[in-house]
C-alpha cells in the first residue's frame, strides 16, 4: 500500500506550482494577497481490508481557492493540475462570494485512491 503522505504530497506539490500562496490546513487570508489556496485531507473515503490488514485506503479532502479576481485563470489551472494527477478524482463543490473578505471562494472536494 502506498503511503498516505506520498499520495497527499503530490496534491500539495501541484497546487504550489499554481501559486506560492498555497497552504496545507492554514485558513486565514495572508495580508495583502489577491489569491491563495488552502487544502487539507479530512477523512478516509474508502478502504479494503484483507488478512487482518488494510490493503487499500482512499482519502477525501478539500481544496479552497480564494481570489479577488473574477474569472481567475487559476481556477482552470487547479482543475488541470488535478486532472493530471494519477489516482485523484475531484468535483467543484461550491463557488461563493464572501462579503466580509470580498474574496470569491471556490471549493473542490477530492478523493485519492
C-alpha positions as CSV (number, residue, x, y, z in Angstrom):
1,X,0.0,0.0,0.0
2,X,1.4,3.4,-1.0
3,X,1.8,5.8,2.0
4,X,-0.7,8.4,2.8
5,X,2.0,11.1,2.8
6,X,3.2,10.4,-0.7
7,X,-0.3,10.4,-2.1
8,X,-1.1,13.7,-0.4
9,X,2.2,15.4,-1.1
10,X,1.5,15.2,-4.9
11,X,-1.5,17.4,-4.4
12,X,0.4,20.0,-2.4
13,X,3.3,20.0,-4.9
14,X,0.9,20.6,-7.8
15,X,-1.0,23.4,-6.1
16,X,2.2,25.1,-5.1
17,X,3.1,25.4,-8.8
18,X,0.0,27.4,-9.3
19,X,0.6,30.0,-6.6
20,X,3.3,30.3,-3.9
21,X,0.4,31.2,-1.6
22,X,-0.6,27.6,-1.2
23,X,-1.1,26.2,2.3
24,X,-1.9,22.8,3.9
25,X,-4.5,23.4,6.6
26,X,-4.0,27.1,7.1
27,X,-7.2,29.1,6.9
28,X,-6.5,32.9,7.4
29,X,-6.0,35.2,4.5
30,X,-2.4,36.3,4.2
31,X,-2.1,40.1,4.4
32,X,-2.1,41.9,1.0
33,X,-2.6,38.8,-1.2
34,X,-5.1,38.8,-4.0
35,X,-5.4,35.0,-4.1
36,X,-4.4,31.9,-2.1
37,X,-5.1,28.1,-1.9
38,X,-5.8,26.1,1.2
39,X,-6.0,22.3,1.0
40,X,-6.5,19.5,3.6
41,X,-7.4,15.9,3.8
42,X,-10.2,15.2,6.2
43,X,-11.2,11.5,6.3
44,X,-10.8,8.1,4.9
45,X,-13.2,7.7,2.0
46,X,-13.0,4.0,1.4
47,X,-10.8,1.0,2.3
48,X,-10.2,-2.6,1.5
49,X,-9.2,-4.8,4.4
50,X,-8.0,-8.4,4.0
51,X,-5.9,-10.8,6.1
52,X,-6.3,-8.5,9.1
53,X,-4.6,-5.6,7.3
54,X,-5.6,-2.6,5.4
55,X,-4.8,-3.3,1.7
56,X,-6.2,-0.1,0.2
57,X,-7.1,3.2,1.6
58,X,-8.9,6.1,-0.1
59,X,-8.7,9.6,1.2
60,X,-11.1,12.6,1.0
61,X,-10.3,16.3,1.3
62,X,-11.0,19.8,0.2
63,X,-9.2,22.4,-1.8
64,X,-10.3,26.0,-1.3
65,X,-9.2,28.8,-3.6
66,X,-9.8,32.4,-2.6
67,X,-9.4,35.1,-5.2
68,X,-10.3,38.8,-5.7
69,X,-10.3,38.3,-9.5
70,X,-13.4,37.5,-11.4
71,X,-12.9,34.6,-13.9
72,X,-9.4,33.9,-12.4
73,X,-7.3,31.7,-14.7
74,X,-6.0,29.8,-11.7
75,X,-9.4,28.1,-11.3
76,X,-8.7,26.3,-14.6
77,X,-5.1,25.6,-13.6
78,X,-6.3,23.9,-10.4
79,X,-8.6,21.7,-12.3
80,X,-5.9,20.9,-14.9
81,X,-3.4,20.0,-12.2
82,X,-5.9,17.7,-10.5
83,X,-6.8,16.1,-13.9
84,X,-3.1,15.4,-14.5
85,X,-2.6,13.5,-11.2
86,X,-3.0,9.7,-11.1
87,X,-5.5,8.2,-8.8
88,X,-7.1,11.6,-7.9
89,X,-10.7,12.5,-8.7
90,X,-12.4,15.7,-7.8
91,X,-15.5,17.8,-8.1
92,X,-16.2,21.5,-7.9
93,X,-18.4,21.6,-4.8
94,X,-19.3,25.4,-4.5
95,X,-18.4,28.9,-5.6
96,X,-19.5,31.8,-3.4
97,X,-18.7,35.5,-2.8
98,X,-17.7,36.2,0.7
99,X,-18.9,39.7,1.6
100,X,-16.8,40.0,4.7
101,X,-13.5,39.4,3.0
102,X,-14.5,40.3,-0.6
103,X,-12.9,37.0,-1.8
104,X,-14.6,34.7,-4.4
105,X,-14.3,31.3,-2.8
106,X,-14.1,28.1,-4.9
107,X,-14.2,24.8,-3.1
108,X,-13.3,21.4,-4.6
109,X,-13.7,18.0,-3.0
110,X,-11.0,15.5,-3.9
111,X,-10.5,11.8,-3.5
112,X,-7.2,10.0,-3.6
113,X,-7.2,6.3,-4.3
